[in-house]
Amino acid sequence: MLEAQLKFVQCLGGTGLHRMAYWEWSYLGVEAAPPTLVCVHGLSRQGRDFDVLARSMRDRYRVICPDVVGRGRSDWLGAPVGYQIPAYVADMVSLIARLDVEQVDWVGTSMGGLIGMGLAALPGSPVRKLVLNDVGPTIRFEALQRIGGYLGLPIRFDSVEQGAAYLLSISQGFGPHTVEQWAALSAPMFKPDGDQLKLHYDPKIALPFAAVTPELAAAGEAALWRAYEALRCPTLLLRGADSDLLSSETAQAMTQRGPHARLHELPGVGHAPTLVQPDQIAIVREFLSEP
């Protein structure tokens, strides 16, 4: 199997059942029971963000890349209150049960890192190793405001190329990419809407996000630090050196607290590294391959 297979798992939320899509990249190695790597995307992205990383890791892993509910091929929720980290963690518990594995390694970009942190902090967690991609317990409120400025806007596009140009305009923090790399990252981000295209996600994911005030952010920060302090698995922290979401001070604190994360800063990149560049993939591979 050369490309990913699209599969679904039924999950239980606060208002009933919903389907979560996931992309499975089959293992190409020789082990009878290969380890499983779960890769989870950022707030407004989807599981195909990890195509390049998955292809590079399937010599060692069965690679699973979910579309978090409300994104990609997953269902949209009737009640937007379900678009929150604790509910996403519950969905991932259902996914891991479907995969029928006792342990997983985890790569999480931004929101996907917070989901991984929440799962890894639970007693008896299945997370063996954790990669946090440009995210930590303290998130700069200015970055939340920047993201909130475009999240959920009812924008339509006449072509994939026009949509890709728009995504590039709001994604400068992703760092430099070739035309081919950006086209591959952008193509799965759209779905048909009549004779036009729209973004793949439910615009209502913006509602809980927009409700965050500085006071709520401070309370959330305290809860996230408690979760981080509870981590017992080896943790790699990637930080875009120009990130406006994860400060250098927070990253340094994460090397001294909780699991004492190993920190790699990536020059010329902000929020968030896309993990399609060979040097970024090499850092992740090295960490995950260590005993």
C-alpha positions as CSV (number, residue, x, y, z in Angstrom):
1,M,0.0,0.0,0.0
2,L,1.8,3.1,-1.2
3,E,-0.5,5.8,-0.1
4,A,-2.7,6.4,3.0
5,Q,-6.0,4.6,3.5
6,L,-8.9,6.7,4.8
7,K,-10.7,5.1,7.7
8,F,-13.2,6.1,10.4
9,V,-13.8,5.6,14.0
10,Q,-17.1,6.2,15.9
11,C,-16.6,8.5,18.9
12,L,-19.0,9.6,21.7
13,G,-19.3,13.3,22.5
14,G,-21.5,15.5,24.7
15,T,-24.4,15.5,22.2
16,G,-24.1,12.0,20.7
17,L,-22.0,10.1,18.3
18,H,-19.7,11.4,15.6
19,R,-17.3,9.9,13.1
20,M,-13.6,10.8,13.2
21,A,-11.6,10.2,10.0
22,Y,-8.0,9.1,10.1
23,W,-5.4,8.4,7.5
24,E,-3.5,5.1,8.0
25,W,0.0,4.7,6.4
26,S,0.8,1.0,6.4
27,Y,4.2,-0.2,7.7
28,L,6.8,-1.1,5.1
29,G,9.3,-2.8,7.4
30,V,9.8,-6.4,8.5
31,E,8.7,-6.4,12.2
32,A,5.6,-8.6,12.8
33,A,4.1,-6.0,15.2
34,P,5.4,-2.5,14.4
35,P,5.0,0.4,16.7
36,T,2.4,3.0,16.0
37,L,3.0,6.7,15.5
38,V,0.0,9.1,15.8
39,C,0.4,12.6,14.2
40,V,-2.1,15.3,15.0
41,H,-2.5,18.6,13.3
42,G,-3.0,22.2,14.3
43,L,-6.2,24.2,14.9
44,S,-7.4,24.8,11.4
45,R,-5.4,22.1,9.6
46,Q,-6.1,18.4,8.8
47,G,-4.3,15.0,8.8
48,R,-2.8,15.2,5.4
49,D,-0.4,17.8,6.7
50,F,1.8,14.8,7.8
51,D,2.0,13.1,4.4
52,V,5.8,13.8,4.0
53,L,6.6,12.8,7.6
54,A,4.4,9.7,7.4
55,R,6.2,8.5,4.2
56,S,9.5,9.0,5.9
57,M,8.5,7.1,9.0
58,R,6.7,4.1,7.7
59,D,9.9,2.1,7.5
60,R,9.7,2.1,11.3
61,Y,6.0,2.7,12.1
62,R,2.4,2.2,11.3
63,V,1.5,5.9,11.0
64,I,-1.9,7.3,11.9
65,C,-3.0,10.8,11.0
66,P,-6.5,11.7,12.3
67,D,-8.6,14.6,11.1
68,V,-9.7,16.1,14.4
69,V,-13.5,16.4,14.5
70,G,-14.8,19.4,12.6
71,R,-11.9,19.2,10.1
72,G,-11.0,17.3,6.9
73,R,-13.2,14.2,6.4
74,S,-14.4,14.0,10.0
75,D,-18.0,15.0,11.0
76,W,-18.9,18.5,12.0
77,L,-20.5,18.8,15.5
78,G,-24.0,20.2,16.0
79,A,-22.9,22.0,19.2
80,P,-19.6,23.9,18.9
81,V,-19.0,23.5,22.6
82,G,-17.5,20.1,21.7
83,Y,-14.7,21.8,19.9
84,Q,-12.3,21.7,22.9
85,I,-9.2,19.9,24.0
86,P,-10.8,17.5,26.6
87,A,-13.3,16.3,24.0
88,Y,-10.5,15.8,21.4
89,V,-8.6,13.7,24.0
90,A,-11.6,11.5,24.5
91,D,-11.8,11.0,20.7
92,M,-8.2,9.9,20.6
93,V,-8.8,7.3,23.3
94,S,-11.5,5.9,21.0
95,L,-9.0,5.9,18.1
96,I,-6.3,4.1,20.0
97,A,-8.8,1.5,21.1
98,R,-9.8,1.0,17.4
99,L,-6.1,0.6,16.5
100,D,-5.8,-2.1,19.2
101,V,-2.4,-1.1,20.5
102,E,-1.2,-0.6,24.0
103,Q,1.3,2.2,23.3
104,V,1.8,4.9,20.7
105,D,4.4,7.6,20.0
106,W,2.9,11.0,19.4
107,V,3.7,14.0,17.2
108,G,1.5,17.0,17.8
109,T,1.6,20.3,16.0
110,S,0.2,23.2,18.1
111,M,-3.4,22.0,19.0
112,G,-2.3,18.5,18.2
113,G,0.5,18.9,20.8
114,L,-2.0,20.1,23.4
115,I,-4.2,17.0,22.7
116,G,-1.1,14.8,23.1
117,M,-0.1,16.5,26.3
118,G,-3.6,16.0,27.7
119,L,-3.5,12.3,26.8
120,A,0.0,11.7,28.0
121,A,-0.8,13.3,31.4
122,L,-3.5,10.7,32.2
123,P,-2.7,7.9,34.5
124,G,-1.9,4.8,32.5
125,S,-1.5,6.8,29.3
126,P,-0.6,4.9,26.1
127,V,1.8,7.6,25.0
128,R,5.4,6.3,25.1
129,K,7.2,9.3,23.5
130,L,5.9,12.8,22.8
131,V,6.9,15.4,20.3
132,L,5.4,18.9,20.9
133,N,5.7,21.0,17.8
134,D,5.8,24.7,18.7
135,V,3.3,24.6,21.6
136,G,3.5,24.6,25.4
137,P,1.5,25.4,28.5
138,T,1.9,29.1,28.1
139,I,0.5,30.4,24.8
140,R,0.9,34.1,23.9
141,F,-2.5,35.8,23.8
142,E,-1.3,38.0,20.9
143,A,-0.9,34.8,18.8
144,L,-4.4,33.7,19.7
145,Q,-5.7,37.1,18.6
146,R,-3.8,36.8,15.3
147,I,-5.3,33.3,14.6
148,G,-8.7,34.5,15.6
149,G,-8.5,37.2,13.0
150,Y,-8.9,34.7,10.2
151,L,-10.4,31.6,11.8
152,G,-13.9,30.7,10.6
153,L,-14.2,33.5,7.9
154,P,-16.7,32.5,5.2
155,I,-14.2,32.7,2.3
156,R,-14.7,31.1,-1.1
157,F,-12.2,30.4,-3.8
158,D,-12.4,30.0,-7.5
159,S,-9.5,27.6,-7.7
160,V,-7.1,25.6,-5.6
161,E,-4.3,28.0,-6.7
162,Q,-6.3,31.0,-5.4
163,G,-6.9,29.2,-2.1
164,A,-3.3,28.2,-1.8
165,A,-2.3,31.9,-2.2
166,Y,-4.7,32.9,0.5
167,L,-3.3,30.2,2.9
168,L,0.2,31.4,2.2
169,S,-0.8,34.9,3.2
170,I,-1.9,33.8,6.7
171,S,0.8,31.2,7.1
172,Q,4.1,33.0,6.9
173,G,5.2,31.5,10.2
174,F,5.3,28.1,8.5
175,G,8.7,29.1,7.1
176,P,10.0,28.8,3.5
177,H,8.6,26.1,1.2
178,T,9.0,25.3,-2.5
179,V,6.1,25.8,-4.8
180,E,5.6,22.1,-4.9
181,Q,5.7,21.7,-1.1
182,W,3.1,24.5,-0.6
183,A,0.8,23.0,-3.3
184,A,0.9,19.6,-1.6
185,L,0.2,21.2,1.8
186,S,-2.7,23.3,0.4
187,A,-4.6,20.8,-1.8
188,P,-6.3,18.9,1.0
189,M,-7.4,22.1,2.7
190,F,-10.4,22.7,0.5
191,K,-13.7,21.1,-0.3
192,P,-16.2,21.8,-3.1
193,D,-19.0,24.3,-2.5
194,G,-21.0,24.6,-5.7
195,D,-18.7,25.8,-8.4
196,Q,-16.3,27.2,-5.9
197,L,-14.1,25.9,-3.0
198,K,-14.3,26.5,0.7
199,L,-12.0,25.6,3.5
200,H,-12.3,22.1,4.9
201,Y,-13.2,22.9,8.5
202,D,-16.4,23.8,10.3
203,P,-16.4,27.6,10.8
204,K,-17.9,27.0,14.2
205,I,-14.5,25.8,15.5
206,A,-13.9,29.5,15.8
207,L,-16.6,30.1,18.4
208,P,-15.0,28.5,21.5
209,F,-11.7,30.0,20.4
210,A,-13.2,33.5,20.1
211,A,-14.6,33.2,23.7
212,V,-11.1,33.0,25.2
213,T,-10.3,36.1,27.2
214,P,-7.0,36.9,28.9
215,E,-8.5,35.7,32.2
216,L,-9.7,32.4,30.7
217,A,-6.3,32.0,29.0
218,A,-4.5,32.5,32.4
219,A,-6.7,29.8,34.0
220,G,-6.1,27.5,31.1
221,E,-2.4,28.1,31.4
222,A,-2.4,26.9,35.0
223,A,-4.2,23.7,34.0
224,L,-1.8,23.1,31.1
225,W,1.2,23.5,33.4
226,R,-0.3,20.9,35.7
227,A,-0.7,18.5,32.8
228,Y,2.8,19.2,31.7
229,E,4.2,18.5,35.1
230,A,2.4,15.2,35.1
231,L,4.1,13.9,32.0
232,R,6.4,11.0,32.5
233,C,7.3,10.1,28.9
234,P,10.4,11.3,27.0
235,T,9.4,14.6,25.4
236,L,10.9,16.5,22.4
237,L,10.0,20.2,22.1
238,L,10.4,21.8,18.7
239,R,10.2,25.6,18.5
240,G,10.2,27.9,15.5
241,A,12.8,30.5,16.5
242,D,10.5,33.2,15.3
243,S,7.3,31.8,16.9
244,D,4.8,34.3,18.2
245,L,2.9,31.5,20.1
246,L,5.6,29.7,22.0
247,S,8.0,32.1,23.7
248,S,11.7,31.3,24.2
249,E,11.1,31.8,28.0
250,T,8.3,29.2,28.0
251,A,10.4,26.7,26.0
252,Q,13.3,27.1,28.3
253,A,11.0,26.5,31.3
254,M,9.7,23.3,29.7
255,T,13.3,22.0,29.7
256,Q,13.5,22.5,33.5
257,R,10.0,21.3,34.5
258,G,7.9,18.2,34.1
259,P,9.6,15.8,31.7
260,H,12.5,18.2,31.1
261,A,11.9,18.3,27.4
262,R,14.7,18.2,24.9
263,L,14.5,21.5,23.0
264,H,15.3,22.1,19.3
265,E,14.9,25.6,17.9
266,L,14.5,25.9,14.2
267,P,15.9,29.1,12.6
268,G,13.9,31.0,10.0
269,V,10.6,29.5,11.1
270,G,7.8,30.8,13.3
271,H,4.5,29.1,14.2
272,A,4.6,26.4,13.3
273,P,7.1,24.1,11.6
274,T,5.4,21.9,9.0
275,L,7.7,18.9,9.4
276,V,8.1,18.6,5.7
277,Q,11.7,19.8,5.5
278,P,14.5,17.1,5.7
279,D,16.2,18.7,8.7
280,Q,13.0,18.9,10.7
281,I,12.1,15.3,9.9
282,A,15.7,14.2,10.9
283,I,15.3,15.7,14.3
284,V,12.0,13.8,14.9
285,R,13.4,10.5,13.5
286,E,16.4,10.7,15.8
287,F,14.3,11.3,18.9
288,L,11.8,8.6,18.2
289,S,14.5,6.0,17.3
290,E,16.3,6.3,20.6
291,P,15.8,3.5,23.1
